[in-house]
Amino acid sequence: MAIDPVIIRNELDVLGQELRQLLRDAGARHADSNAQTSSEPVAAAIDVLSAALNEADVEVERRIRARPIIATAAAFAIGMTVGLLLRRS
């Protein structure tokens, strides 16, 4: 099962938007409810995000172990590209 980084980024963006909305709603309801109750949806969203990141971490590690030379060459090429881009600025 391949994990597409674009899909993960989109999921993280959606989760971030939902967390911001939940925090805004919790702030508005803070006077009416207990702080612990309003933090429960945020804690659940953080748990979902943590699980998604753990799955992505396992997938990346599996791919690196499967092809260590290619992973090292890719990391080197990305590092050189970023270095050249930063040097030009």
VMD Tcl script that builds the backbone (N, CA, C; Angstrom):
set m [mol new atoms 267]
animate dup $m
set s [atomselect $m all]
$s set {name element resname resid chain x y z} {
  {N N MET 1 A 0.848 -1.174 0.000}
  {CA C MET 1 A 0.000 0.000 0.000}
  {C C MET 1 A 0.891 1.233 0.000}
  {N N ALA 2 A 0.825 1.999 -1.061}
  {CA C ALA 2 A 1.620 3.215 -1.171}
  {C C ALA 2 A 0.841 4.394 -0.609}
  {N N ILE 3 A 1.561 5.232 0.109}
  {CA C ILE 3 A 0.943 6.424 0.677}
  {C C ILE 3 A 1.396 7.617 -0.147}
  {N N ASP 4 A 0.466 8.315 -0.729}
  {CA C ASP 4 A 0.762 9.467 -1.561}
  {C C ASP 4 A 0.957 10.691 -0.670}
  {N N PRO 5 A 2.120 11.368 -0.779}
  {CA C PRO 5 A 2.364 12.536 0.074}
  {C C PRO 5 A 1.361 13.670 -0.156}
  {N N VAL 6 A 0.846 13.788 -1.361}
  {CA C VAL 6 A -0.136 14.840 -1.649}
  {C C VAL 6 A -1.427 14.576 -0.878}
  {N N ILE 7 A -1.830 13.322 -0.821}
  {CA C ILE 7 A -3.041 12.971 -0.083}
  {C C ILE 7 A -2.842 13.235 1.408}
  {N N ILE 8 A -1.658 12.876 1.922}
  {CA C ILE 8 A -1.379 13.123 3.339}
  {C C ILE 8 A -1.397 14.618 3.616}
  {N N ARG 9 A -0.793 15.422 2.746}
  {CA C ARG 9 A -0.758 16.869 2.930}
  {C C ARG 9 A -2.175 17.429 2.932}
  {N N ASN 10 A -3.005 16.960 2.004}
  {CA C ASN 10 A -4.403 17.429 1.952}
  {C C ASN 10 A -5.154 17.047 3.221}
  {N N GLU 11 A -4.938 15.821 3.702}
  {CA C GLU 11 A -5.596 15.377 4.937}
  {C C GLU 11 A -5.148 16.232 6.121}
  {N N LEU 12 A -3.849 16.536 6.186}
  {CA C LEU 12 A -3.338 17.363 7.274}
  {C C LEU 12 A -3.908 18.778 7.203}
  {N N ASP 13 A -4.054 19.315 5.985}
  {CA C ASP 13 A -4.650 20.643 5.832}
  {C C ASP 13 A -6.096 20.649 6.318}
  {N N VAL 14 A -6.841 19.615 5.945}
  {CA C VAL 14 A -8.239 19.518 6.371}
  {C C VAL 14 A -8.318 19.386 7.893}
  {N N LEU 15 A -7.446 18.551 8.466}
  {CA C LEU 15 A -7.438 18.402 9.918}
  {C C LEU 15 A -7.080 19.712 10.609}
  {N N GLY 16 A -6.143 20.444 10.040}
  {CA C GLY 16 A -5.775 21.741 10.617}
  {C C GLY 16 A -6.937 22.715 10.588}
  {N N GLN 17 A -7.667 22.737 9.474}
  {CA C GLN 17 A -8.835 23.617 9.377}
  {C C GLN 17 A -9.901 23.206 10.397}
  {N N GLU 18 A -10.108 21.908 10.531}
  {CA C GLU 18 A -11.096 21.432 11.498}
  {C C GLU 18 A -10.679 21.769 12.930}
  {N N LEU 19 A -9.388 21.641 13.221}
  {CA C LEU 19 A -8.909 21.994 14.559}
  {C C LEU 19 A -9.101 23.482 14.842}
  {N N ARG 20 A -8.795 24.324 13.864}
  {CA C ARG 20 A -9.009 25.763 14.051}
  {C C ARG 20 A -10.482 26.062 14.301}
  {N N GLN 21 A -11.366 25.416 13.531}
  {CA C GLN 21 A -12.799 25.634 13.714}
  {C C GLN 21 A -13.254 25.141 15.088}
  {N N LEU 22 A -12.756 23.981 15.498}
  {CA C LEU 22 A -13.117 23.458 16.814}
  {C C LEU 22 A -12.641 24.388 17.930}
  {N N LEU 23 A -11.438 24.920 17.781}
  {CA C LEU 23 A -10.928 25.835 18.803}
  {C C LEU 23 A -11.735 27.129 18.847}
  {N N ARG 24 A -12.146 27.626 17.674}
  {CA C ARG 24 A -13.002 28.826 17.646}
  {C C ARG 24 A -14.337 28.537 18.318}
  {N N ASP 25 A -14.932 27.398 17.979}
  {CA C ASP 25 A -16.217 27.021 18.585}
  {C C ASP 25 A -16.076 26.819 20.094}
  {N N ALA 26 A -14.957 26.182 20.493}
  {CA C ALA 26 A -14.740 25.947 21.921}
  {C C ALA 26 A -14.571 27.263 22.662}
  {N N GLY 27 A -13.908 28.226 22.049}
  {CA C GLY 27 A -13.753 29.535 22.674}
  {C C GLY 27 A -15.084 30.237 22.832}
  {N N ALA 28 A -15.951 30.088 21.843}
  {CA C ALA 28 A -17.265 30.721 21.907}
  {C C ALA 28 A -18.145 30.059 22.968}
  {N N ARG 29 A -17.981 28.733 23.146}
  {CA C ARG 29 A -18.801 28.011 24.112}
  {C C ARG 29 A -18.172 27.918 25.487}
  {N N HIS 30 A -16.984 28.446 25.621}
  {CA C HIS 30 A -16.244 28.299 26.877}
  {C C HIS 30 A -17.042 28.801 28.087}
  {N N ALA 31 A -17.766 29.864 27.905}
  {CA C ALA 31 A -18.537 30.405 29.022}
  {C C ALA 31 A -19.698 29.481 29.392}
  {N N ASP 32 A -20.160 28.691 28.416}
  {CA C ASP 32 A -21.317 27.839 28.653}
  {C C ASP 32 A -20.977 26.412 29.065}
  {N N SER 33 A -19.713 25.992 28.845}
  {CA C SER 33 A -19.390 24.590 29.119}
  {C C SER 33 A -18.062 24.459 29.834}
  {N N ASN 34 A -17.801 23.270 30.270}
  {CA C ASN 34 A -16.566 22.944 30.966}
  {C C ASN 34 A -15.423 22.885 29.962}
  {N N ALA 35 A -14.226 23.344 30.330}
  {CA C ALA 35 A -13.070 23.368 29.428}
  {C C ALA 35 A -12.667 21.958 29.012}
  {N N GLN 36 A -12.806 20.988 29.906}
  {CA C GLN 36 A -12.434 19.615 29.578}
  {C C GLN 36 A -13.355 19.057 28.493}
  {N N THR 37 A -14.629 19.353 28.559}
  {CA C THR 37 A -15.581 18.884 27.553}
  {C C THR 37 A -15.263 19.473 26.197}
  {N N SER 38 A -14.882 20.745 26.138}
  {CA C SER 38 A -14.603 21.381 24.855}
  {C C SER 38 A -13.286 20.916 24.263}
  {N N SER 39 A -12.401 20.346 25.062}
  {CA C SER 39 A -11.124 19.888 24.533}
  {C C SER 39 A -11.188 18.456 24.013}
  {N N GLU 40 A -12.255 17.744 24.264}
  {CA C GLU 40 A -12.368 16.359 23.811}
  {C C GLU 40 A -12.323 16.222 22.285}
  {N N PRO 41 A -13.037 17.050 21.503}
  {CA C PRO 41 A -12.928 16.915 20.049}
  {C C PRO 41 A -11.521 17.221 19.540}
  {N N VAL 42 A -10.841 18.161 20.172}
  {CA C VAL 42 A -9.478 18.496 19.769}
  {C C VAL 42 A -8.558 17.314 20.051}
  {N N ALA 43 A -8.712 16.691 21.190}
  {CA C ALA 43 A -7.899 15.522 21.537}
  {C C ALA 43 A -8.148 14.384 20.554}
  {N N ALA 44 A -9.385 14.187 20.152}
  {CA C ALA 44 A -9.703 13.135 19.182}
  {C C ALA 44 A -9.059 13.429 17.833}
  {N N ALA 45 A -9.095 14.694 17.405}
  {CA C ALA 45 A -8.483 15.071 16.132}
  {C C ALA 45 A -6.967 14.884 16.192}
  {N N ILE 46 A -6.364 15.187 17.319}
  {CA C ILE 46 A -4.918 15.007 17.477}
  {C C ILE 46 A -4.573 13.523 17.431}
  {N N ASP 47 A -5.403 12.677 18.012}
  {CA C ASP 47 A -5.170 11.234 17.963}
  {C C ASP 47 A -5.224 10.718 16.528}
  {N N VAL 48 A -6.189 11.206 15.744}
  {CA C VAL 48 A -6.305 10.792 14.342}
  {C C VAL 48 A -5.075 11.236 13.568}
  {N N LEU 49 A -4.644 12.469 13.791}
  {CA C LEU 49 A -3.464 12.987 13.113}
  {C C LEU 49 A -2.228 12.173 13.492}
  {N N SER 50 A -2.092 11.841 14.745}
  {CA C SER 50 A -0.956 11.050 15.214}
  {C C SER 50 A -0.935 9.674 14.553}
  {N N ALA 51 A -2.085 9.045 14.445}
  {CA C ALA 51 A -2.162 7.733 13.804}
  {C C ALA 51 A -1.771 7.818 12.338}
  {N N ALA 52 A -2.229 8.863 11.646}
  {CA C ALA 52 A -1.888 9.029 10.236}
  {C C ALA 52 A -0.390 9.249 10.064}
  {N N LEU 53 A 0.202 10.038 10.930}
  {CA C LEU 53 A 1.643 10.278 10.842}
  {C C LEU 53 A 2.439 9.019 11.154}
  {N N ASN 54 A 1.966 8.211 12.091}
  {CA C ASN 54 A 2.652 6.953 12.398}
  {C C ASN 54 A 2.610 6.008 11.209}
  {N N GLU 55 A 1.472 5.932 10.530}
  {CA C GLU 55 A 1.359 5.082 9.345}
  {C C GLU 55 A 2.298 5.573 8.252}
  {N N ALA 56 A 2.371 6.882 8.047}
  {CA C ALA 56 A 3.254 7.447 7.027}
  {C C ALA 56 A 4.711 7.158 7.378}
  {N N ASP 57 A 5.061 7.264 8.653}
  {CA C ASP 57 A 6.426 7.008 9.107}
  {C C ASP 57 A 6.817 5.560 8.827}
  {N N VAL 58 A 5.926 4.636 9.100}
  {CA C VAL 58 A 6.197 3.215 8.861}
  {C C VAL 58 A 6.378 2.962 7.366}
  {N N GLU 59 A 5.555 3.580 6.549}
  {CA C GLU 59 A 5.653 3.394 5.102}
  {C C GLU 59 A 6.968 3.950 4.565}
  {N N VAL 60 A 7.369 5.123 5.021}
  {CA C VAL 60 A 8.637 5.714 4.577}
  {C C VAL 60 A 9.803 4.826 5.002}
  {N N GLU 61 A 9.778 4.357 6.236}
  {CA C GLU 61 A 10.849 3.483 6.713}
  {C C GLU 61 A 10.913 2.193 5.899}
  {N N ARG 62 A 9.766 1.636 5.564}
  {CA C ARG 62 A 9.737 0.403 4.762}
  {C C ARG 62 A 10.361 0.628 3.390}
  {N N ARG 63 A 10.031 1.764 2.773}
  {CA C ARG 63 A 10.579 2.062 1.444}
  {C C ARG 63 A 12.078 2.304 1.498}
  {N N ILE 64 A 12.545 2.983 2.536}
  {CA C ILE 64 A 13.979 3.231 2.672}
  {C C ILE 64 A 14.725 1.916 2.877}
  {N N ARG 65 A 14.186 1.019 3.699}
  {CA C ARG 65 A 14.828 -0.277 3.929}
  {C C ARG 65 A 14.823 -1.137 2.665}
  {N N ALA 66 A 13.804 -0.978 1.840}
  {CA C ALA 66 A 13.724 -1.774 0.613}
  {C C ALA 66 A 14.771 -1.337 -0.405}
  {N N ARG 67 A 15.061 -0.039 -0.463}
  {CA C ARG 67 A 16.011 0.492 -1.441}
  {C C ARG 67 A 16.903 1.559 -0.795}
  {N N PRO 68 A 17.851 1.144 0.038}
  {CA C PRO 68 A 18.658 2.125 0.771}
  {C C PRO 68 A 19.555 2.989 -0.124}
  {N N ILE 69 A 20.093 2.415 -1.186}
  {CA C ILE 69 A 20.985 3.192 -2.058}
  {C C ILE 69 A 20.198 4.263 -2.800}
  {N N ILE 70 A 19.041 3.910 -3.316}
  {CA C ILE 70 A 18.200 4.885 -4.014}
  {C C ILE 70 A 17.733 5.964 -3.046}
  {N N ALA 71 A 17.380 5.576 -1.829}
  {CA C ALA 71 A 16.935 6.557 -0.832}
  {C C ALA 71 A 18.065 7.521 -0.491}
  {N N THR 72 A 19.277 7.004 -0.338}
  {CA C THR 72 A 20.426 7.857 -0.035}
  {C C THR 72 A 20.723 8.797 -1.199}
  {N N ALA 73 A 20.679 8.287 -2.419}
  {CA C ALA 73 A 20.924 9.129 -3.593}
  {C C ALA 73 A 19.843 10.206 -3.724}
  {N N ALA 74 A 18.602 9.847 -3.460}
  {CA C ALA 74 A 17.511 10.828 -3.539}
  {C C ALA 74 A 17.686 11.905 -2.479}
  {N N ALA 75 A 18.047 11.512 -1.264}
  {CA C ALA 75 A 18.266 12.489 -0.192}
  {C C ALA 75 A 19.418 13.417 -0.550}
  {N N PHE 76 A 20.478 12.863 -1.116}
  {CA C PHE 76 A 21.623 13.682 -1.534}
  {C C PHE 76 A 21.201 14.675 -2.625}
  {N N ALA 77 A 20.460 14.195 -3.626}
  {CA C ALA 77 A 20.026 15.065 -4.727}
  {C C ALA 77 A 19.102 16.172 -4.221}
  {N N ILE 78 A 18.199 15.835 -3.341}
  {CA C ILE 78 A 17.292 16.853 -2.782}
  {C C ILE 78 A 18.088 17.868 -1.967}
  {N N GLY 79 A 19.028 17.397 -1.179}
  {CA C GLY 79 A 19.861 18.294 -0.385}
  {C C GLY 79 A 20.680 19.228 -1.256}
  {N N MET 80 A 21.265 18.707 -2.313}
  {CA C MET 80 A 22.042 19.553 -3.235}
  {C C MET 80 A 21.147 20.583 -3.912}
  {N N THR 81 A 19.970 20.171 -4.340}
  {CA C THR 81 A 19.046 21.093 -4.999}
  {C C THR 81 A 18.631 22.218 -4.054}
  {N N VAL 82 A 18.269 21.867 -2.837}
  {CA C VAL 82 A 17.872 22.888 -1.858}
  {C C VAL 82 A 19.054 23.805 -1.555}
  {N N GLY 83 A 20.240 23.225 -1.409}
  {CA C GLY 83 A 21.428 24.021 -1.152}
  {C C GLY 83 A 21.711 25.017 -2.266}
  {N N LEU 84 A 21.601 24.556 -3.507}
  {CA C LEU 84 A 21.820 25.455 -4.649}
  {C C LEU 84 A 20.765 26.558 -4.711}
  {N N LEU 85 A 19.534 26.204 -4.426}
  {CA C LEU 85 A 18.467 27.197 -4.457}
  {C C LEU 85 A 18.657 28.246 -3.359}
  {N N LEU 86 A 19.059 27.807 -2.183}
  {CA C LEU 86 A 19.274 28.750 -1.082}
  {C C LEU 86 A 20.503 29.631 -1.327}
  {N N ARG 87 A 21.498 29.079 -1.977}
  {CA C ARG 87 A 22.712 29.852 -2.254}
  {C C ARG 87 A 22.427 30.962 -3.259}
  {N N ARG 88 A 21.534 30.732 -4.196}
  {CA C ARG 88 A 21.199 31.717 -5.220}
  {C C ARG 88 A 20.388 32.862 -4.665}
  {N N SER 89 A 19.653 32.658 -3.573}
  {CA C SER 89 A 18.795 33.712 -3.049}
  {C C SER 89 A 19.557 34.773 -2.314}
}
mol reanalyze $m
mol bondsrecalc $m
mol representation Tube
mol addrep $m
